Amino acid sequence: MKIIKIHAESPEQEKIETVLEILRQGGTVVYPTDTVYGLGANIFQEKAV
């Protein structure tokens, strides 16, 4: 598990690229919303879904 903190006010391009690569490789991401945590995955990667 890797924790990558991205601040909405000043997102860092390098961190965004890291998250995109995780999703491209079939990984999943967890992110906070106003009320709960969301789960993100690439729907085109069978192992992610």
JOUR-V801724 format. One record per residue. N is the residue number from 1. SS is DSSP state (2 for helix, 1 for strand, 0 for the rest). D_FIRST is the distance of its C-alpha to the first C-alpha in Angstrom with 1 decimal. Layout:
BEGIN
N | SS | D_FIRST
N | SS | D_FIRST
END
This chain:
BEGIN
1 | 0 | 0.0
2 | 0 | 3.8
3 | 0 | 6.7
4 | 0 | 9.8
5 | 0 | 13.0
6 | 0 | 15.9
7 | 0 | 19.3
8 | 0 | 21.6
9 | 0 | 24.6
10 | 0 | 23.6
11 | 0 | 20.7
12 | 0 | 20.0
13 | 2 | 20.5
14 | 2 | 18.1
15 | 2 | 15.1
16 | 2 | 16.5
17 | 2 | 16.9
18 | 2 | 13.2
19 | 2 | 12.3
20 | 2 | 15.3
21 | 2 | 14.3
22 | 2 | 11.1
23 | 2 | 13.5
24 | 2 | 16.1
25 | 0 | 14.2
26 | 0 | 13.8
27 | 0 | 10.3
28 | 1 | 10.1
29 | 1 | 9.8
30 | 1 | 10.8
31 | 1 | 13.6
32 | 1 | 16.3
33 | 0 | 19.9
34 | 0 | 23.1
35 | 0 | 22.9
36 | 0 | 19.6
37 | 1 | 16.1
38 | 1 | 16.1
39 | 1 | 14.1
40 | 1 | 14.5
41 | 1 | 14.8
42 | 0 | 17.4
43 | 0 | 20.2
44 | 0 | 21.6
45 | 0 | 18.8
46 | 0 | 19.7
47 | 0 | 16.5
48 | 0 | 14.7
49 | 0 | 17.5
END
